[in-house]
């Protein structure tokens, strides 16, 4: 499975979190600990917000630990909000268009998990994407399709409802095809103003997800950054340091919103079509 993180707060250099923490995302690409697949070397990506209306995105198929361009960029790019992802494919090809984050206008989207027996469901799910969004399909992953379905179902107006309807369609389609354990997902989403995350699986045994308890947790993951604001928060697939008390597990079947340091947690449930 993949690993991802999201950060919101005062602008910091990306490498403070991607490379310099005890258990950074780059370290997790080699030695993930909260998952059965310890190596995530099938590509990576970062998406960050700056002074433009749309986020910057850099992705590649090389392992994150072996990309000198990523190191150089992360040491120079400063951002108040970013998402990063290291990939372990569940079967789709290792190609740039399959790397996260996926983006559209001001939105960024990362996913850890899978749609079970995706080959059986792919056609029906693809035809549910709105005609204006269908031409945006570039890759072959279930993750990209989930993003475009969520946009189809109104993600840009209501993130929670958009992904609930997406999840409901996936489970409904799986039931029609006799597919069990339809959906496994932790999602990270941003519009440049807020971070959103969801933890859900059909069988109720979702992949790990945590959020930082407060600014002190953010300071502990990168003590040399020196400029963490009081509203600095992070969401991660697994803690970036050994200080587990600073990381709060996201409950099963939950939806998280972080806006200017304020964290809200709501129950998450699919909405059937």
N, C-alpha and C positions, 0 to 999 in steps of 0.2 A: 504494500500500500504506500501511498504518497505521504509526504509531510508538508505542512504549510504554516505560515505565520502571517499575522497582520498587526500593524502598529498604527497608533494615533496619538498625537501629542505635539509638543514643540518640535520644529525641524531638527533632525539628527542625520548624521551620515549613515548610509545604509550598512556600511561594513561594521558599525558598532554592534549591530544585532545579527547580521548575517555571518560574520566571521569571528568576532572577538569575544563572544560569550563562552562560558564553560561548555555548554552543550548546544552550540549554535546550529542554525539550520544546515550549514555546510557540514558540520560534524554529524548531524542526523542523516545526511545523505549517505554517509558511510556506516554510521553506528546508531541507527534508530533503536530505541529501547522499549517503546510502548506498542509494538506491533511485531507480527511474526516475520515480516520481510525487513531485514535490518539494513539492506542497501537500497538506496533510491538513486540510481545512476542513469535513468532513461530520459534525461533532459531536465531542464529547469526553466524558471522564468521569474522575473520581477516586474511589478507594475507600481508606479509611483506618481504622486500628484505634486505639481509644482506651480508655475505661474501661467499655465495654459488651461484652456477649457477642458481638454481631454488629458488623460494620464499618459505618461511615457511607459513603454513596454519593451523589455529586452528578454528574448527567449533563445534557447539553443538546445541541440540534441546531445551535446557533450555532457558528461557528468559535471555537476556544479563544482566539485572539488578540483577539477582539472581545467577550468576555464579562466585563463589569465585576464581576459577582457572583463569578465564579471568582477574580478578582484579590483581591477583598475577603475571601473565605473563606480562600484560600491564605495570606493575610497573618495570619490569626488561628488557623488550625488547626495544632496541633502533634501529631505522631504519630511513634511508633517504627517503624512499618511501613506503607507505602502503595504503591498501584499507580496509575498514570495512563496515559491512552491518548488519542491524537488519531486521528481516523478519516478514511480515504479509501475510500469505498464501492467495492466491486467489482460493484455492480449492485443490491443491495437498497436499499429506500427510506431516505431521510434522515429518521429519526424517533427519538424518544427511546428507545424500546424496543430499537432496534438499536445503541445506543451502548454501549461497554464502560466499566467492567468489568461483567460479569455476576456476580451474587451469589446465594448460597443458604446460609442459616444463617451459619456463620463463614467461608465460602469466597468468594474473589474470583478472577476468571478474565479474562484479556485475551488477544487473539489478533491476530497479523499474518499474513495469508496468505489461502488460499481452499481450498474444495473445488471441484475443476474440474467444470464442467457440473452445478452443484448442482441445477438444476431437474430433471434426469433422476434424481438420486439421492435427492432430498429425501423423497419419500414412504416409500421403504424404510427410510431412516435414522430418520425420525421414529417409525415403528412399532417400532423397536428400543428406544426409550426406555421405561423401566419405567413401569407404569401410575400409580404414586404421584408420579412426576416429570413426567409428560406435561402435567398442567394448569399447570405452571409456565412453559410456552412463552408468551412475550409478544410476541416480535418475529418477524422473517422471515430472520434471518441464519444462515449456516452456522456461525458462531462460537458462537452460543447453543446450537445443536443439538449441537455438539462438546462443550460444557461439560456438558450434560444427559446425553449418552451416556457421558462419562467418569464422571459420578456414578453412572450406571446400572451401570457396570462396576467400581465399588468405589473411586473416587477418594478417598473419605473414609477408607478403610482403608489404601490403598497408592496414592499419587499416580502413581508410575512405572507400575505395572501398569494403573491405570485409564486413563491416556491412551494406553498402548501398545495396549490392547484397543480403545479408540475408534479409533485410527489404523488398526488392522488391519481393523476392520469397514468403515471408509470405503474402504480400498483393495480389499477383497473385493467390496463392493457395486459399486464402479466397474468392476472386472473383469467382473462379471456383465452390466453394461450397456455394455461395450465402450468405457469412458472411460479415456483415457490420462492420465498426469501427474495422478493423482487428488488428491494432497494437498500443500499448501504451508503450513508453519506454524512460527512461533515463538510459544510459549505462555508466559505469566506467570501463576503461580498462588500463592495464599497461604491459609493457614489461621489466620493471626494469630500463629503461632509460628515458622514457617519460610517462606522463599521457595523456589519451584520454577520451573524454566524448562526448556523443551525446544526444540531446533532440529532440524527434520526436513523433508524433502520427498521425494516418491516418486522424483524424478529426480536427487536428490543435489545440487541447486543451491539451497540454502535461503536465505531472507532473512537479513540480517545480524543478529548478536546478540553482545553483549559483557558481561563483568562486570568490576567494578573490581578492581584488583590487591590493594588493601589499604586501610586507613584513609586513607593519604596521598592516594589517588586521590579519595576522597570529599571530603577537605578541599580539594583543588584545584578541584573543580567548584563549591564554594560557600565560598570562603575567609572570608567574613564571618559565616558561621553560628556559628563559634566553639565549637561543642559536639559535634563529631563524636566518638563513642566509638571505642575501639580495634576494636570489632567492626562498625563501620559498613561496609556493602557496598551496591552497587547493581548492577542488571542493566538494560541499556539496548539499544534497537534500534540506536542509534549513539552514539558517545562524546559526552559533554556538554561537552568541552573539547578544545583542540588538543593536549593532552598525550597523544598516542596510546599512548605507552609505559605509561601508567597503566591502559590498558584492554586486557583479554585477550579475543581473539575466542573465542567458544564454538565448539568443533569441530563439523563436520557430524555429524548423527545423534547428538546428545548430550543428556543429561539432567543438569541442575544442581540441587543442593540447597544452600541457605545457611541455616544455623542458628547463631545467636549468633556470627556472623563466620566460622564454619568453612565452607569451600566444598568440595563433592565433585562430581566429574564422572564420569558413567557413560555407556557406550554406550546409545543408544536405538534400538530396532527395533520396528515394529508386531508385535502378536500377532494372527494370523489367527483368526477365529471357528471 
